[in-house]
Amino acid sequence: MKAIDLITRILVIVGGLNWGLVGIAKFDLVAALLGAGSALSNTVYVLVGISAIVQAIRLVGASSAPSSIRAH
């Protein structure tokens, strides 16, 4: 599960940086690199969204676990 966690974290960071660029400079880096509306860029967007869901579930799960078993 550690590999999935690392991959999803990286994708969430990529998505966050991309949205930051869109907000600040109106520049979509994923679309610029992979082609606007291309199957590959759409796949990246979907993977970033799924990664955000996975990380949100992990965050909720970690916060609801008893403090005695929570990792520090």
Secondary structure as GFF3:
##gff-version 3
##sequence-region A 1 72
A	DSSP	alpha_helix	2	25	.	.	.	ID=ss1
A	DSSP	alpha_helix	29	34	.	.	.	ID=ss2
A	DSSP	alpha_helix	39	64	.	.	.	ID=ss3
###
